[in-house]
Amino acid sequence: MSGALDGVRVVDLTHALAGPFSTMLLADQGADVLKVEPLHGDSTRKMGPYAPDDELRLFGGYFHSVNRNKRSIALDLKHPRAPEVLGRILADADVLVENYREGVMDRFGLPYEVLHERHPRLVYACIRGFGDRHTGNQALPTSPYADWPAFDVVAQAMGGLMGVTGPDPQHPMNAGAPIGDLVPGLFMALGIVSAVHHASKTGQGQLVDVAMYDGVLAICERIVYLNSYVGQIAEPQGASNPQLCPFDAFPAKDGWVSIAAPGERHWMLLCDLMGEHDLANDPRYASNVDRVARAAEVRTLISAWTLRHTKAEIEHILGGIVPCGPVHTSAEIFADPHVARREMLAQVEHPGMKRPATIVNTPIKMTETPGGVRTRAPLLGEHTEQVLANVGYSPAEVAALREARAIL
């Protein structure tokens, strides 16, 4: 069956992670995503990891994971012929996505204003570290960081996530996943779908702009209202929550488990299942507010119980009654029956490997238009001839472009 975005054509000029992750989300739902790469390819093709038996090493796990379901054309955007080639491709496209620093597309002769005039229906989407000059409060000066390069860790730091992550205020940490890239990619995918919907009704395209800084700040919304309402500057709290207790990770014999029982009902159930019946009636811990005030004591009490059990034993005792879950390693995720039932790990062929590769699948499940991993990531320029033929280039013209080093 076709995905929900079947028929939506996306020209993907992105590289690294934030942009490719965003367009991957669209491809998973059926959009035709054409990845336009430089002649040397997206730099992440060479970043691995590679399977031990992969002698070809055409791309590694990083590239494969976020570029599945796409086609690839290798085009040198600096070449004088590039605007003509890309212009033909865009004539039938719904979306263009890029994540260059501001001004790069201008140097290619492809600024937003020009493309919007030539292709009024086109949704032009960009992910940058600190946004694009066309959006935001135009009455104020441009962001002082507008020309700064940005990476995941920078976005996490400036957007507030690192300031509330870690064991204590003296040890701020970035998240284990590259949230500074992935979250802006998620917001960008939603923005693109929204803009395409608008264009389908009005025929009017627009600029969709997501800054990495802004994306991280948006998911750190708690730090804003705490400051606004009570003047509190949020700090790292480890795995706990400053407003809920218990709501934390606790040590087990063989790892860690998360337990969340801030409501009175779940607190009573937790105490009973731990065998701490007197604790359930102790007025010092009667309400969530009381427990938050004595959070260190509560963690000590629960930890004394969890340390006597394995993760599996705790899951068996509490599971389905008190919200809990083991802190999984990747090996445990591979073995978890939930993951199998939800089809969250997809096996897909990988050139050069004797066995299929496993990459994460889409978490979006639909009954009528299911999405997910359908095809492997493309080889560099694998679809160049096919794409150019579809937009009217003859074999001789394709050969001439290749001879001129405009394409691979």
Secondary structure, 3 states (H helix, E strand, C coil): CCCCCCCCEEEECCCCCHHHHHHHHHHHCCCEEEEEECCCCCHHHHCCCCCCCCCCCCCCHHHHHHHCCEEEEEECCCCCCHHHHHHHHHCCCCEEEECCCCCHHHHCCCCHHHHHHHCCCCEEEEEECCCCCCCCCCCCCCCCCCCCCCCHHHHHHHCCCHHHCCCCCCCCCCCCCCHHHHHHHHHHHHHHHHHHHHHHHHCCCCEEEEEHHHHHHHHCHHHHHHHHHHCCCCCCCCCCECCECCEEEEEECCEEEEEECCCHHHHHHHHHHHCCHHHHCCHHHCCHHHHHHCHHHHHHHHHHHHCCCCHHHHHHHHCCCCCEEECCCHHHHHHCHHHHHCCCEEEECCCCCCCCEEEECCCCCCCCCCCCCCCCCCCCCCCHHHHHHHCCCCHHHHHHHHHCCCEC
